[in-house]
Every structure is written in C-alpha cells, then in structure tokens.
C-alpha cells in the first residue's frame, strides 16, 4: 500500500508561532490561507444553523423484487458556512439497521424528524461534536430498515451496497433523490468525497464490509466491536453459538414494509445457513476477511476483550489480514464486553477519535500516525500502550499438557509427555464452573496448570489449541479456554452492562439543540474481585476435524485430531499467578450442546496449545522455572457464568 503523504509545512519559528496564534481565531481553511499548518479542527461553525436534509440513494439493486431499484435513506447534518463560501467538507458516516427499531448507544437513541422529514436527533455525539468542526455527519438506514427500500440480508450484498452506494454518491458516482419515490435528483456538491465510516457492532460490521469492497473515497473506518465474518458470529467450527440464524436477526430489525415484501430473502437466509454449521455460499458472501487485500481505507479498530456477543475472533482475524496486506491501522482493546469506548474511556476516546479523523480526512499532521499503535486496558481504567501490536518479540509458542498427581489436574509446560485424560460432556457446566474447580478433579473437564510464575507472562494475539480425542458417541463439541489463576480486580464483563455502570449525571460533547442534546449520562467501571480470569476461548464440533466447513458423524472409539481457534486477546498473567489450559465439552450458554453426551479421552502426547507469548519460549521457561506444586483445592470465585441470550449484535 503506498505510503501516505504527511501534511507538513516548515516555517521559521517566529512566523510559525504568529501563524499558530492567528489560526486559533480562524476556520481551518482560513488558518491555512494565513500560512499556518493546522493540527486540530476547531468548533468554529454553528451547530444550531447546520443544514439538515435527507436524500434517498439508488443502490442499483432490487432486493425486494418489486421491479424498482432500492433507495436507501441518508440523513445529513452539515455546517452551513462552508457551503455558503463554496468550500467542501469531508463526511463521517454511520450506516445502521438500528435507527428506528432498537436505538444507538448506551441510551438507545433513535432518529427523530421534523414535519419536513429532516432529521432532528441524530443518535450519538458524532454530529454534535464534529459538525461544528467542519465535518458532515451522515446516518444511513440500511436497506429494509426505517425509511429505506429493500430487504435486510444480514451482512450480504444488500447490506453492504446500502452504504457503499452512499460513498459512491458522495463521490459523484451514484444517483440520489430528494424523496423516496420522486424524480428530483440531488448531487453532493457540498462534499469533497472523503469519507470515514464509524459504528459499533452491526454498524461497524458494515464499515468492515464496505472497506473490503475497495470503494474509492472511503479513507478510513472505525469498526467498534464489529463482525469480520458472519459465519463466526453464528458458529465456531461447526458448533452453534446461538439457537437461531440470520433470518431471525433480519426479522428483528426490518421495517413493516420490508417484512411484507421480503419473504424470499428471509427464506434464502434460512436455506443458506443450515444449523449443521456447514459453510455455504451465504457465508462466503459475508466473509470480509477474504477481501482484506482490497481495503484502501485506514482502520482504527476497537474491541472489548471480553466481548461474548461479537467474540474477539472477529477482530483477531481481521487485524491479522489487514496487517498482512499493509493496511494503516490502530487498535484499542478494553477489558469490557460489548461496550462502546464512549462509555468506558470517554474523554480519551473523543480526543483520539477527533485527532484520527482530522489526520485521515482533513490531512492534518497532528502526530497520531507516529504514536503507539495499540492502547490496551490492563486493569479497570488503567491503560498501557504498544508501539506495534502484537508487540515486537511476540512468538507462537507451543505448550504441552501432561498428567498430574490427580486425574484431570495436570501440568502445562514445554515438553511433550505421554498419557491421557478423560472427561464427559456436561451441558450444564460452563467455563466459570470449570475454572472455579480447576484444582479439584471433576468428571466434566481436564485442566492443566503451570507452576506459580516467577515473572509476568504476556500473551498478545490469537492462540490455537490442537486436541486429539477419542469420543464414545457420533457427535461431540469441544471447548478450550485459557485461564489466569490468581486474585485480581477486573471489569465485571458478565454483568448485564458488561463492565460499566451508568451514572445519573451527564457530560457534554459538542453543541446541542432543543431536539438533539450533546450531553450523555456518565459511566464508571463496574468491577469484581476474582480468583481467576478466563481470558481466551475457542469452540469446535469435533466432526469438522477434516474440514472446518463441513461436519461429519464420528465413529465411536476412533481417534480424531482437531485444531480450535481461540479468541484474540492481550493479557498479562502476573508473577505469582498460574497460566492454565482447560479442555472440556459444551461451554454452557456459549455454544449449543451436541445431540449426544460423549465421553472423550484426550491423548496428551498429541495435544498442545500454540500461544502468542511476548518473548516466546524463553519467556515461558523463565517464568515457569519454579518447582511445580499442586494448587490448593477448593472453589474459586470469578464472574458469574456468561450468557448469550441476546442474539443481536447491538449497542
């Protein structure tokens, strides 16, 4: 990917100082005319007088089969002054299915409209903050939702084209109209076409998908807790993560008009997503990772490391693919679940996002591209940075389990050992049950622990666990989890709010109008003292041992080898704690159980975990140099068992 040209102007010190002082009182464009190099967009435009309008962009598709191409609604808030002066502005865009059904943000804000049909409240703070700073903010209703035509196809061609067509219109390559059915064309003459997409969950997923088309004019995306491949939202190597498929999700968000017209699309979602977990063409269409080589936009990726809705495999595989293809990128990783950074690190988030958009869309040389690539929340509200991510010196290190003095309580080290462990799938048990009893033999899991560490051990990236097991039945599901055994205080990610508490007072971020307040309820970290932390997980149907895209019945008594992809993370196991690997069956409420209740015998000589350790095998050997001792038996305290009753990648 060609290196970006940085906006840098050299001036003698005195002239630069005078110009900088002058720029404080001028608009960004006026400041540049005065000879300054702006480093920050300022709130010099009136939000109260901003232009509010709606257009309907022709997607070129007829997803609802009514004989007319679909039009998607794009609500626009933009500063009036640049347009009056003949100057063009960049765009920040959030394309969402949630603007009328479910709401956005911690306060579930919906779009509201005036009598003329122009947006009054645009959810979230983006318009309040960025419009006064010279940006337009565009909220797009995905096809089949709110005021748009067409059908919801859950990450497929219609979803992605809903937003891509708007980027094309902003760059003069698509048509838009002043009404849903009218013939009056509208051109985006007020924008320079430079577009940044942002959004959380499904919204961020659309940003990923549009970037993967390589559309020109999309300069950056900020996907927050976003999906990178829809198969991995519903299945983990054939093991179902939910008891429903994308058809249920489409029905949850589509408008009444779409519901009446889109039965054929709904049926395609049913037929294309069999509950067997087999990979189909539907999933290929919704896999953005495979098209990472097409991405032109920079990516500022944000994810909660304990997100059990859009699980962290999504960011891990997307990040790795972007890195492989040389995409400019930045990352924030929090200790929360499915939570927006506005609700766990508000001030730093607004400042960083502001500088990111200024750099990517206005071309300001504010230094953000030279700052550390990664911010990681190590403890609640305590952040560290890494120049690159994963950090330099990170190496995939193979760890091997071995039997211990008690059945099911073994060791974890660098040397291959012989032996077996046996467990019986118990769908009533979860990862928290296994970890709480890791030092006690139980029939439902096998656990393997290091000695207490003599040095901190950092895992950064994605792990893989290879298991060789012999089942007693024709179906079996497997879970592998990595656990930090030791006392800590963490964000309570298993709580309903997933690591935050919403307070009663507000903070304001931008300008307000009577219909759109810039003031939002404050939040604070919700924490829990624990004796252990499950920090990475992976699941699979053993029947996919030969092909992760197709499961087959197992032969009882036959040995099978399968590799599970574990979720990406960045976690430090501190000195004095132990690192543990647990292998078990059904992870209650995180995957569905198999149709039988298998007992599995694990061949430890052919079972291993490949983990991304900073410092590699040498760091592990140093940290585990103490003599191995059996851990104290007894139940440990953790968060409550996580659950995934919510089947919507929502706010």
C-alpha positions in Angstrom: 0.0 0.0 0.0 1.5 3.4 -0.9 2.7 5.4 2.0 0.6 8.4 2.8 1.9 11.9 2.3 2.0 13.7 5.6 0.7 17.3 5.7 3.8 19.2 7.0 4.8 22.9 6.4 8.1 24.2 7.6 8.3 27.8 8.6 10.8 29.8 10.7 9.9 29.6 14.3 8.7 33.2 14.8 6.5 33.1 11.7 5.0 29.7 12.7 4.2 31.0 16.2 2.5 34.0 14.9 0.5 31.9 12.4 -0.5 29.4 15.0 -1.8 32.3 17.2 -3.7 33.7 14.3 -5.1 30.2 13.4 -6.8 30.0 16.8 -9.3 32.6 15.7 -9.8 31.4 12.1 -11.5 28.5 10.5 -9.2 25.6 9.4 -9.3 26.8 5.8 -8.6 30.4 6.7 -5.8 29.3 9.0 -4.1 27.5 6.1 -4.6 30.6 4.0 -2.8 32.6 6.6 0.2 30.3 6.3 -0.3 28.0 9.4 -0.3 24.3 9.4 -3.5 23.4 11.4 -3.2 20.5 13.8 -6.8 20.4 15.1 -10.2 21.3 13.7 -11.9 23.8 15.9 -15.7 24.3 16.7 -16.0 27.4 14.6 -19.2 26.6 12.8 -22.8 26.9 14.1 -24.5 23.6 15.0 -27.8 25.4 15.5 -27.7 26.7 11.9 -26.4 23.4 10.4 -28.1 22.2 7.3 -30.3 19.1 7.9 -31.5 17.2 4.9 -32.4 13.8 3.6 -31.7 12.1 0.3 -32.5 8.6 -1.0 -29.6 7.0 -2.8 -30.2 4.4 -5.5 -28.4 1.2 -4.7 -28.9 -0.3 -8.1 -30.3 -3.4 -6.5 -33.9 -4.7 -6.4 -33.7 -6.9 -3.3 -37.4 -6.8 -2.5 -38.3 -7.8 -6.1 -40.9 -5.0 -6.7 -39.5 -4.1 -10.1 -37.8 -0.9 -8.9 -34.3 -0.4 -7.7 -33.9 0.1 -3.9 -33.3 3.6 -2.4 -31.7 3.9 0.9 -32.3 7.0 3.2 -29.3 9.0 4.1 -29.9 11.7 6.8 -27.4 14.5 6.7 -26.2 17.2 9.2 -23.6 19.5 7.8 -22.3 23.0 8.6 -23.9 25.8 6.6 -20.9 28.2 6.5 -18.6 26.2 4.2 -21.3 25.6 1.7 -22.1 29.3 1.6 -18.5 30.0 1.0 -18.1 27.4 -1.7 -15.9 25.1 0.4 -16.3 21.4 0.6 -16.3 19.2 3.7 -15.5 15.6 4.5 -18.0 13.1 5.8 -18.3 10.9 8.9 -20.9 8.2 8.2 -22.7 5.6 10.4 -24.7 3.1 8.4 -27.1 1.2 10.7 -30.1 -1.1 10.8 -31.0 0.3 14.3 -32.1 3.9 13.8 -35.8 3.1 14.3 -36.1 -0.3 15.8 -33.6 -0.5 18.6 -31.6 2.7 19.1 -27.9 3.5 19.3 -25.6 4.0 22.2 -26.0 3.4 26.0 -29.2 5.4 26.0 -30.7 3.7 22.9 -31.2 6.9 20.9 -33.4 6.8 17.8 -33.6 9.2 14.9 -36.3 11.8 15.2 -37.6 14.0 12.4 -39.3 17.4 11.9 -42.5 17.9 9.9 -40.5 18.2 6.7 -38.9 14.8 7.3 -35.4 16.2 8.1 -33.5 14.6 11.0 -33.8 16.4 14.4 -32.0 14.0 16.6 -29.1 12.1 15.1 -28.1 9.4 17.6 -24.8 9.6 19.4 -22.4 12.5 19.7 -20.8 12.5 16.3 -22.9 15.3 14.8 -22.9 17.4 17.9 -19.1 17.3 18.1 -17.9 17.1 14.5 -20.3 19.3 12.6 -19.1 22.5 14.4 -15.6 21.3 13.4 -16.2 21.3 9.7 -17.5 17.8 9.1 -20.7 16.5 7.7 -22.3 13.6 9.6 -24.4 11.1 7.6 -26.7 8.4 9.1 -27.7 5.8 6.6 -30.7 3.4 7.1 -29.6 0.0 5.8 -31.9 -1.4 3.1 -35.1 -2.8 4.6 -34.9 -0.6 7.7 -36.5 2.7 8.9 -37.1 4.8 5.7 -35.2 2.7 3.2 -36.5 0.4 0.5 -35.3 -3.2 0.0 -34.6 -6.1 2.3 -32.3 -6.8 5.2 -29.8 -9.6 4.2 -27.6 -9.5 7.3 -24.2 -8.5 6.1 -24.8 -9.6 2.5 -24.8 -7.7 -0.8 -27.8 -5.6 0.0 -26.5 -4.5 3.5 -23.0 -3.6 2.1 -24.4 -1.9 -1.0 -26.6 0.2 1.2 -23.6 2.1 2.5 -21.3 1.7 -0.5 -23.8 3.4 -2.7 -23.8 6.4 -0.4 -20.0 6.6 -0.6 -20.3 6.4 -4.4 -22.9 9.2 -4.3 -20.7 11.4 -2.2 -18.0 10.9 -4.8 -20.3 11.6 -7.8 -20.7 8.0 -8.9 -24.3 7.2 -7.9 -27.7 8.9 -8.0 -29.8 10.2 -5.2 -33.2 11.8 -5.0 -34.9 14.3 -2.7 -37.6 11.8 -1.8 -38.2 8.1 -1.6 -40.2 7.9 -4.8 -39.6 11.2 -6.6 -37.6 12.1 -9.6 -35.7 15.2 -8.4 -32.1 14.3 -8.4 -29.7 15.6 -5.7 -25.9 15.9 -6.0 -23.5 16.0 -3.1 -21.8 19.2 -4.3 -21.0 20.2 -0.7 -18.5 17.4 0.0 -15.0 16.6 -1.2 -16.0 12.9 -1.1 -13.5 12.0 1.6 -15.5 9.7 3.9 -14.8 8.0 7.2 -17.2 5.2 8.4 -17.7 4.5 12.1 -20.1 2.3 14.1 -20.5 -0.2 16.8 -21.5 -3.8 16.3 -23.6 -4.3 13.1 -22.8 -0.7 12.1 -19.0 -1.3 12.4 -19.6 -4.6 10.5 -20.9 -2.6 7.6 -17.8 -0.4 7.7 -15.7 -3.6 7.5 -17.7 -4.9 4.6 -17.7 -1.6 2.6 -13.9 -1.2 3.2 -13.5 -4.8 1.8 -15.0 -3.7 -1.5 -12.1 -1.3 -2.0 -14.5 1.6 -2.8 -12.8 4.8 -3.7 -13.4 7.8 -1.4 -13.6 5.7 1.8 -10.5 7.0 3.6 -10.8 5.4 7.0 -13.1 3.2 9.1 -13.5 2.9 12.8 -15.2 -0.5 13.5 -16.2 -0.9 17.1 -17.0 -4.4 18.4 -17.6 -5.4 14.7 -18.1 -8.7 12.9 -15.5 -9.6 10.3 -17.1 -12.9 9.1 -20.8 -13.6 9.7 -20.2 -17.4 9.9 -18.1 -16.8 13.0 -21.0 -14.8 14.6 -23.2 -17.9 14.4 -20.8 -20.8 14.5 -17.4 -21.8 15.8 -16.0 -24.5 13.5 -19.4 -26.1 13.2 -20.5 -25.7 16.9 -23.6 -23.4 17.0 -23.2 -20.3 19.1 -26.9 -19.4 19.0 -30.1 -21.3 18.6 -31.1 -19.2 15.6 -29.7 -17.9 12.4 -29.6 -14.7 10.4 -33.2 -14.9 9.4 -34.2 -14.2 13.0 -31.9 -11.2 13.0 -33.3 -9.8 9.8 -36.8 -10.1 11.2 -35.8 -8.2 14.3 -34.7 -5.1 12.5 -36.6 -4.8 9.3 -39.4 -2.3 8.7 -43.0 -3.4 8.4 -42.9 -2.6 4.7 -39.9 -4.8 4.3 -41.3 -7.6 6.4 -44.3 -7.7 4.0 -42.1 -7.9 0.9 -39.0 -9.8 1.9 -40.2 -13.4 2.4 -38.0 -14.7 -0.4 -34.9 -13.1 1.2 -35.8 -14.5 4.6 -36.0 -17.9 3.1 -32.6 -17.6 1.4 -31.2 -16.8 4.8 -32.8 -19.9 6.3 -31.7 -22.1 3.4 -28.2 -20.7 3.3 -27.4 -21.0 7.0 -28.1 -24.7 7.9 -28.0 -25.4 11.6 -25.4 -28.1 10.9 -22.8 -25.4 10.8 -21.6 -26.3 7.4 -20.0 -23.5 5.4 -22.2 -22.3 2.4 -22.1 -19.7 -0.3 -24.1 -17.4 2.0 -21.2 -17.3 4.4 -18.6 -16.8 1.7 -20.5 -13.6 0.6 -20.5 -12.4 4.2 -16.8 -13.1 4.8 -14.9 -9.8 4.7 -11.6 -11.2 5.8 -11.0 -12.9 2.5 -11.1 -9.5 0.8 -8.7 -7.7 3.1 -6.4 -7.2 0.1 -8.9 -4.8 -1.4 -9.0 -2.5 1.6 -7.8 1.1 0.7 -9.0 2.7 3.9 -7.1 3.0 7.2 -8.6 1.1 10.1 -8.9 2.2 13.7 -10.2 -1.0 15.4 -11.8 -1.1 18.8 -13.0 -4.2 20.7 -13.7 -5.4 24.2 -11.5 -8.4 25.1 -14.4 -10.0 27.0 -17.0 -9.4 24.2 -19.1 -12.6 24.1 -21.6 -11.1 21.6 -19.2 -10.3 18.8 -16.5 -12.5 20.0 -12.9 -11.5 19.7 -12.0 -13.9 17.0 -13.6 -11.3 14.7 -11.1 -8.6 15.5 -8.2 -11.0 15.6 -8.6 -12.5 12.2 -9.5 -9.1 10.6 -6.4 -7.4 12.2 -4.1 -10.2 11.0 -5.4 -10.0 7.5 -5.1 -6.2 7.4 -1.5 -6.4 8.7 -0.7 -9.0 6.0 -1.9 -6.5 3.4 -0.1 -3.5 4.8 -3.2 -1.5 5.8 -2.5 1.5 8.0 -4.1 0.7 11.4 -4.6 1.4 15.0 -6.2 -0.6 17.8 -7.9 -0.1 21.2 -8.6 -3.2 23.4 -10.6 -2.8 26.6 -11.4 -5.2 29.5 -15.2 -4.8 28.8 -17.7 -6.9 27.0 -19.7 -5.4 24.1 -19.3 -1.7 25.1 -18.6 1.5 23.2 -15.4 3.3 24.2 -17.5 6.4 24.7 -18.9 4.6 27.8 -15.6 3.4 29.3 -12.9 5.9 28.3 -14.9 8.9 27.2 -12.5 11.9 27.3 -9.6 10.0 25.8 -11.9 8.4 23.2 -13.3 11.7 21.9 -9.9 13.3 21.8 -8.3 10.3 20.0 -11.2 9.9 17.5 -11.1 13.7 16.8 -7.4 13.5 16.0 -7.8 10.4 13.9 -10.5 11.9 11.7 -8.5 15.2 11.5 -5.5 13.2 10.3 -7.3 10.9 7.9 -10.0 13.2 6.5 -8.5 16.7 6.8 -4.9 15.7 6.3 -3.6 17.4 9.5 -0.2 16.4 10.6 -1.1 16.0 14.3 1.3 13.1 15.0 -1.4 10.4 15.7 0.2 8.3 13.0 3.5 8.4 14.9 2.0 7.4 18.3 1.8 3.9 19.7 -0.4 1.6 17.5 -2.2 0.0 20.5 -3.9 1.0 23.7 -4.7 -1.9 26.0 -6.7 -1.8 29.2 -4.6 -3.8 31.6 -6.8 -3.2 34.7 -10.0 -1.2 35.0 -9.2 2.4 33.8 -5.5 1.5 33.7 -4.1 1.6 30.1 -0.8 0.7 28.6 0.4 1.2 25.0 2.4 -0.8 22.5 4.3 0.7 19.6 3.0 -2.1 17.4 0.5 -4.9 18.0 1.1 -7.6 18.7 4.3 -6.3 20.4 7.7 -7.0 18.8 9.2 -10.2 20.1 5.9 -12.0 20.2 6.2 -15.6 19.1 3.9 -18.5 18.8 5.0 -20.9 21.5 3.8 -24.5 21.8 2.8 -25.5 25.3 2.0 -29.1 26.1 -0.3 -30.7 28.8 0.7 -33.6 31.0 -0.9 -35.7 33.7 -0.5 -34.7 37.3 -0.9 -36.5 40.6 -4.7 -36.3 40.3 -7.0 -37.2 37.4 -8.0 -34.1 35.5 -5.5 -31.8 37.3 -2.3 -31.8 35.2 0.7 -29.7 34.3 1.4 -27.3 31.4 4.9 -26.9 30.0 7.2 -27.0 27.0 8.0 -30.7 26.9 5.8 -33.3 25.1 4.5 -36.0 27.6 2.5 -39.2 27.2 -0.7 -40.1 29.0 -4.4 -39.4 28.7 -7.2 -37.5 30.4 -10.9 -38.3 30.2 -14.0 -36.2 30.7 -17.7 -36.4 29.9 -19.6 -33.6 28.3 -22.0 -31.9 30.8 -24.0 -29.2 29.1 -25.0 -27.7 32.5 -21.4 -26.7 33.2 -19.7 -23.5 31.9 -16.2 -22.2 31.7 -16.7 -20.5 35.0 -17.6 -23.8 36.6 -14.5 -25.5 35.2 -12.2 -22.7 36.3 -13.7 -22.4 39.8 -12.9 -26.1 40.3 -9.7 -26.4 38.4 -7.7 -27.8 41.3 -10.4 -30.4 42.0 -10.9 -33.5 39.9 -14.4 -33.2 38.2 -15.8 -35.5 35.5 -16.6 -32.7 33.1 -13.2 -31.2 32.3 -9.4 -31.7 32.1 -7.2 -28.8 33.4 -3.5 -28.2 33.1 -1.6 -25.6 35.1 1.9 -24.1 35.2 3.8 -23.6 38.4 3.3 -20.2 40.0 5.1 -17.8 37.7 8.3 -16.2 38.7 7.9 -13.4 36.1 5.0 -11.8 34.3 3.9 -13.6 31.2 2.2 -11.6 28.4 0.0 -13.3 25.7 -0.8 -11.0 22.8 -2.7 -12.1 19.7 -4.6 -15.3 18.7 -4.0 -18.8 20.1 -4.7 -22.3 18.7 -5.3 -25.5 20.7 -4.9 -28.8 19.0 -6.7 -31.7 20.6 -6.5 -35.4 19.8 -9.5 -37.2 21.4 -11.5 -40.4 21.1 -15.3 -40.0 21.5 -17.8 -42.6 22.7 -20.6 -41.2 20.5 -21.1 -40.0 17.0 -21.2 -36.3 17.9 -19.0 -34.2 20.2 -18.3 -30.5 20.8 -15.1 -29.2 22.3 -14.1 -26.1 24.3 -10.6 -24.9 25.1 -10.1 -21.9 27.4 -7.0 -20.1 28.8 -7.2 -19.0 32.4 -5.2 -16.7 34.6 -5.3 -18.3 38.1 -4.7 -15.7 40.7 -6.5 -12.8 42.5 -7.4 -9.7 40.6 -10.0 -7.0 40.2 -11.4 -6.9 36.7 -14.3 -5.3 34.9 -17.4 -7.4 35.5 -18.0 -8.3 31.9 -20.6 -11.0 32.7 -22.9 -8.4 34.3 -25.8 -7.2 32.1 -23.9 -3.9 31.4 -20.7 -5.8 30.6 -18.3 -3.9 32.7 -19.8 -0.4 33.2 -22.3 1.3 35.5 -24.4 4.1 34.1 -24.5 7.1 36.4 -27.1 9.9 36.8 -25.2 13.0 35.8 -24.1 14.0 32.3 -21.2 15.2 30.4 -21.4 17.2 27.2 -19.5 16.6 24.0 -20.2 19.2 21.3 -23.1 21.6 20.7 -26.8 21.0 21.5 -30.2 22.0 20.0 -33.6 21.6 21.6 -34.0 18.3 19.7 -30.5 16.9 19.9 -28.6 17.1 23.1 -24.8 16.7 23.2 -25.0 15.6 26.9 -24.9 12.0 27.8 -25.1 10.0 31.0 -21.7 9.4 32.5 -20.5 5.9 33.3 -18.0 4.3 35.6 -16.2 0.9 35.6 -18.2 -1.9 37.3 -15.6 -4.2 38.8 -15.4 -7.5 40.6 -12.7 -9.2 42.7 -12.0 -12.6 41.3 -9.7 -15.6 42.0 -9.3 -16.4 38.3 -9.9 -14.8 34.9 -10.9 -16.7 31.7 -9.2 -14.6 29.1 -9.4 -16.6 25.8 -11.8 -19.2 24.5 -12.4 -21.4 21.5 -15.0 -24.0 20.4 -15.5 -26.6 17.7 -17.6 -29.5 16.6 -15.2 -32.5 16.5 -17.0 -33.6 13.4 -15.2 -30.8 11.5 -11.8 -32.4 12.2 -11.1 -32.9 8.4 -12.8 -29.8 7.1 -13.8 -26.8 9.2 -16.5 -26.0 6.8 -18.3 -29.4 6.9 -19.1 -31.7 9.8 -19.4 -35.5 9.6 -20.6 -38.1 12.0 -17.9 -39.5 14.2 -17.0 -43.2 14.7 -17.2 -44.0 18.4 -13.8 -45.4 19.6 -11.9 -43.7 16.8 -9.2 -41.1 17.5 -9.6 -37.6 15.9 -7.4 -34.6 15.8 -8.8 -31.1 15.5 -7.4 -27.5 16.0 -9.5 -24.9 17.7 -9.0 -21.2 17.0 -9.0 -19.3 20.3 -10.1 -15.7 20.6 -7.6 -12.9 20.2 -6.6 -11.1 23.4 -3.8 -9.2 25.2 -3.4 -10.4 28.7 -0.6 -10.5 31.3 -0.5 -13.4 33.7 1.3 -11.7 36.6 4.1 -13.1 38.7 2.7 -15.4 41.4 -0.3 -16.4 39.2 -0.6 -19.6 37.1 -1.5 -20.0 33.5 -4.0 -22.8 32.9 -5.5 -24.6 29.9 -8.8 -26.3 30.2 -10.3 -28.7 27.7 -13.9 -29.7 28.0 -17.1 -30.2 26.1 -20.1 -27.9 25.9 -19.5 -24.4 27.3 -22.9 -23.7 28.8 -24.7 -20.8 27.1 -21.8 -20.0 24.8 -22.2 -23.0 22.5 -25.1 -25.4 22.0 -24.6 -29.0 23.1 -24.2 -31.9 20.6 -27.1 -34.3 20.1 -25.4 -36.9 22.3 -23.5 -36.9 25.6 -20.0 -38.1 24.7 -17.1 -39.1 26.9 -13.8 -38.1 25.4 -10.4 -39.5 26.1 -7.7 -36.9 25.2 -4.3 -38.2 24.0 -1.9 -35.7 25.7 1.1 -36.6 23.5 -0.8 -35.2 20.5 -2.5 -32.3 22.3 -1.0 -28.8 22.5 -1.6 -25.1 22.8 0.2 -22.6 20.5 0.0 -19.3 22.2 1.4 -15.9 21.3 3.9 -15.1 24.0 5.9 -11.9 24.2 9.4 -13.2 24.4 8.4 -16.7 23.1 9.5 -20.0 24.6 12.4 -18.3 26.5 10.0 -16.1 28.4 7.8 -19.0 29.3 10.8 -21.1 30.5 12.0 -18.2 32.7 8.5 -17.5 34.1 7.9 -21.2 35.0 11.3 -22.0 36.4 9.9 -22.6 39.9 9.1 -26.2 41.1 5.6 -27.3 40.2 3.4 -27.6 43.2 -0.2 -28.8 43.3 -2.7 -25.9 43.7 -4.8 -25.7 46.8 -8.1 -27.5 46.3 -11.4 -25.6 46.8 -13.8 -23.5 44.8 -12.5 -20.2 43.4 -14.5 -17.0 42.8 -15.0 -15.5 39.4 -17.6 -13.6 37.5 -21.0 -15.2 37.1 -21.4 -17.6 34.2 -21.6 -15.5 31.0 -24.6 -15.9 28.7 -25.6 -15.0 25.2 -29.4 -14.7 25.5 -29.1 -11.5 23.3 -28.8 -12.7 19.8 -28.5 -9.3 18.2 -25.1 -7.5 17.6 -26.5 -4.4 19.2 -25.4 -1.4 21.2 
